[in-house]
């Protein structure tokens, strides 16, 4: 449903997600924060090649 709403193009969606795979699948753009500071951001399709999962893994 989130992808369907986003594809309509008449709204923005801010997704705060704990499951990386779900977030990577849906992200047009991403921002990663740590302790209130932006530590990475970019185009969703580049998340895997940029190693973003390593930044958010616990």
C-alpha positions as CSV (number, residue, x, y, z in Angstrom):
1,X,0.0,0.0,0.0
2,X,2.9,2.4,0.7
3,X,4.3,1.9,-2.7
4,X,0.9,2.4,-4.3
5,X,0.4,5.7,-2.4
6,X,3.9,7.0,-3.3
7,X,3.4,6.1,-7.0
8,X,0.3,8.3,-7.2
9,X,2.7,11.2,-6.9
10,X,0.4,13.6,-4.9
11,X,2.1,13.1,-1.5
12,X,5.4,12.5,0.2
13,X,5.8,9.7,2.7
14,X,8.4,9.7,5.5
15,X,9.1,6.1,6.4
16,X,10.8,5.3,9.7
17,X,11.5,1.6,9.5
18,X,13.4,-0.9,11.6
19,X,13.4,-3.6,8.8
20,X,16.2,-2.7,6.4
21,X,15.0,-4.8,3.5
22,X,11.6,-3.3,3.6
23,X,13.0,0.3,3.7
24,X,15.5,-0.4,0.9
25,X,12.7,-1.8,-1.3
26,X,10.6,1.3,-0.9
27,X,13.1,4.2,-0.6
28,X,13.3,6.7,-3.4
29,X,15.7,8.6,-1.2
30,X,17.2,7.8,2.2
31,X,18.7,9.6,5.2
32,X,20.5,7.9,8.0
33,X,20.9,9.7,11.3
34,X,22.9,8.8,14.4
35,X,22.6,10.8,17.6
36,X,20.7,13.5,15.8
37,X,23.2,14.0,13.0
38,X,22.8,13.0,9.4
39,X,25.6,10.5,8.7
40,X,24.5,9.3,5.2
41,X,21.9,10.2,2.6
42,X,21.3,9.5,-1.1
43,X,19.2,7.8,-3.7
44,X,17.4,4.7,-2.5
45,X,18.6,2.5,-5.4
46,X,22.2,3.1,-4.2
47,X,21.7,1.9,-0.7
48,X,23.1,-1.5,-1.2
49,X,26.2,-0.4,-3.1
50,X,26.9,2.3,-0.5
51,X,26.8,-0.2,2.4
52,X,23.9,1.6,4.2
53,X,22.8,-1.7,5.9
54,X,26.1,-1.7,7.8
55,X,25.3,1.8,9.2
56,X,21.9,0.7,10.5
57,X,22.8,-2.8,11.7
58,X,22.7,-3.5,15.4
